[in-house]
Structure formats: C-alpha cells, structure tokens
Amino acid sequence: MLGALKRALHRWDIDGRIRRRGWTGIYVGDYRHAPSWAYTIGLLVTLGAPEIIVFDLPKPVADALLGEVFRQLKDGELVIRDGET
C-alpha cells in the first residue's frame, strides 16, 4: 500500500513539473561515476518533439543542456526528428 502511494505521488510530482516547465528531467546514477544518464519527459506532449537522453554529464550540466534544448525547440531554433542522432 505504501509503495503504491509513493509511486502515485512520484507520478503526480512529475506531471506537475511538466505542467509548470513543459518538461522535466529524470537523472539516473550518482554523477560521480559512470554510467550516469539523464533524459527528458514532456517534450513529446508539450512540443511534439522526441525525448532526449544525455550520458555522463554532471546533473547541473545535464539540466542546463536539456533546458537549453527545450528552449531552442520551443523557439523554433532547433528541429529534431525521432531517430536522428
């Protein structure tokens, strides 16, 4: 029961961040040792763009990079298509 509640609160938190910012990042790893990675959630819903994944960057750098990519996609400065590198 407690596990289900924690998962529901986590999903609610993610949904809230997407509503406020248009996207959110999920960070995996401790960012002191490889492998670590980060990916977006919300780009597809908000902008119709594919989600993005980055590897082995410190969390603040990954967050800044993903935020800048979101801004450029939103402003039309950057166009990416699913499956492109």
Residue, then its C-alpha position, 0 to 999 in steps of 0.5 A: m500500500l505504501g509503495a503504491l502511494k509513493r509511486a502515485l505521488h512520484r507520478w503526480d510530482i512529475d506531471g506537475r513539473i511538466r505542467r509548470r516547465g513543459w518538461t522535466g528531467i529524470y537523472v539516473g546514477d550518482y554523477r560521480h561515476a559512470p554510467s550516469w544518464a539523464y533524459t527528458i519527459g514532456l517534450l513529446v506532449t508539450l512540443g511534439a518533439p522526441e525525448i532526449i537522453v544525455f550520458d555522463l554529464p554532471k546533473p547541473v550540466a545535464d539540466a542546463l543542456l536539456g533546458e537549453v534544448f527545450r528552449q531552442l525547440k520551443d523557439g523554433e531554433l532547433v528541429i529534431r526528428d525521432g531517430e536522428t542522432 
